[in-house]
Amino acid sequence: MTRTSSRSLSAARFLFAIGTALAVTLVFANVATAADEVPTGGGEQQTGGNLVWFMLKSLGPVFGPMLLAVSIAMLALVVLLFLDLRMSSAIPPGFVDEFTDTVNKRKFKEAFDMARNDPSFLGQVLTAGMSRLQYGLEDAREAALNTLESIKSDKEQKNNYNAVIATIGPMLGLVGTVWGMIQSFSVLATAGTQVNPAKLADGISHALVVTLFGVAISVPAIFFNAFYRNRITRVCMDTGHIADDLLTQMYHNSKKAPTAPAGPGPGPTTVPPAVVR
């Protein structure tokens, strides 16, 4: 049940990230369209709006959708990793104090259920460690460490796609540049004595605009890849340290003899030895 709920939560977060990315893209598209349609005092359109619309048209029907899909994928990854790598998602506030209080009261079953029902990083690591605590503290630490490494590997795999996007962006820009220059030279080759400047400018503008958008996608992808790489290391280190402390505390509490309740009553009685027959 816990694994299924974790997968459902991850799927919901991914869908939310995709929706947010689409919303941001549509907002920027509406802003660009609005800027293109706002007239000036003399009845002419603003230069900035014309430039934005000209750049969007220069992308073409092939490279435009490709770069749009790559940018949406990058935004979705950034939002998804932001949701997963929040400190409140990795180590829920109040969880450590509540877990410690439950362990100090020797309610080990309740503590295990508390960790198992928590989808956070700390809850998953503690659940793996507590399930092996009966075999010793070192075995529990190893199980917790393996789970933490699995979580870290999953987040690093998602973050690696930002590095892939950072590489794909300039490559798409380079392909667009070559294609635009081919178009321009084909105009020169087939024009004869008279060259159409508009057709020549179309190929050159396509080459430059695709390069610009490819680099524009690559720059934030490089930044977020480095940012989330450091973030993953920091969150996993904090989670590992806290989980190790809680497992150690639970192990030593389980080894202590339960204290008798205080209050008036008869003195301690000795338990008679078993009779061997």
Residue pairs with C-beta under 8 A, 6 or more apart in sequence:
2 116
2 117
2 119
2 127
5 119
6 119
6 124
9 119
13 80
13 83
13 84
14 76
14 80
16 79
16 83
17 75
17 76
17 77
17 78
17 79
17 80
17 83
18 72
18 76
20 75
20 76
20 79
21 72
21 73
21 74
21 75
21 76
21 79
22 72
24 75
25 68
25 71
25 72
25 75
32 49
32 52
32 53
32 56
33 53
34 49
35 46
35 48
35 49
35 52
36 45
36 46
36 49
36 50
36 52
36 53
37 45
37 49
38 45
38 46
38 49
39 45
39 46
40 46
54 205
55 209
55 212
55 213
56 64
58 202
58 205
58 206
58 208
58 209
58 210
59 67
59 206
59 209
59 210
59 213
60 176
60 206
60 210
63 172
63 175
63 176
63 179
63 206
63 210
63 213
66 172
67 169
67 172
67 210
67 213
67 214
67 217
70 165
70 168
70 169
70 172
70 217
71 217
73 161
73 165
74 162
74 165
74 217
74 220
74 221
74 224
77 158
77 159
77 161
77 162
77 165
77 224
78 162
78 220
78 224
80 158
81 155
81 158
81 159
81 224
81 228
81 231
83 89
84 155
84 158
85 155
85 228
85 231
85 232
85 235
87 235
87 238
89 120
89 121
90 120
90 121
90 122
90 235
90 238
90 239
91 120
91 121
91 122
91 238
91 239
91 242
92 118
92 120
92 122
92 123
95 114
95 118
95 120
95 122
95 123
96 122
96 242
96 246
98 114
99 111
99 114
99 115
99 126
99 246
100 246
100 249
102 110
102 111
102 114
103 111
103 246
103 249
103 250
103 253
104 253
106 253
106 254
106 258
108 250
108 253
108 254
111 130
111 250
112 127
112 130
112 131
114 123
115 122
115 123
115 126
115 127
115 130
116 123
116 127
117 123
118 124
121 148
121 151
121 235
121 236
121 239
122 239
122 242
122 243
124 147
124 151
125 144
125 147
125 148
125 151
125 239
125 240
125 243
126 144
126 243
126 246
126 247
127 147
128 143
128 144
128 146
128 147
129 140
129 141
129 143
129 144
129 147
129 243
129 247
130 140
130 247
130 250
131 143
132 139
132 140
132 142
132 143
133 139
133 140
133 247
133 250
133 251
133 254
137 247
137 248
137 251
140 247
140 251
141 244
141 247
144 240
144 243
144 244
144 247
145 240
148 236
148 239
148 240
148 243
151 236
152 232
152 236
155 228
155 232
156 229
156 232
159 225
159 228
159 229
159 232
160 225
162 221
162 222
162 224
162 225
162 228
163 221
163 222
163 225
165 217
165 218
165 221
166 218
166 221
166 222
166 225
167 218
169 214
169 215
169 216
169 217
169 218
169 221
170 214
170 215
170 218
171 214
172 210
172 214
173 210
173 211
173 212
173 213
173 214
173 215
174 211
174 214
175 210
176 206
176 207
176 209
176 210
176 211
176 214
177 207
177 208
177 210
177 211
178 207
179 206
179 207
179 210
180 203
180 204
180 205
180 206
180 207
180 208
180 210
181 203
181 204
181 207
182 203
183 202
183 203
183 206
184 200
184 202
184 203
184 204
184 207
185 203
186 203
187 195
187 196
187 199
187 200
187 203
188 195
188 200
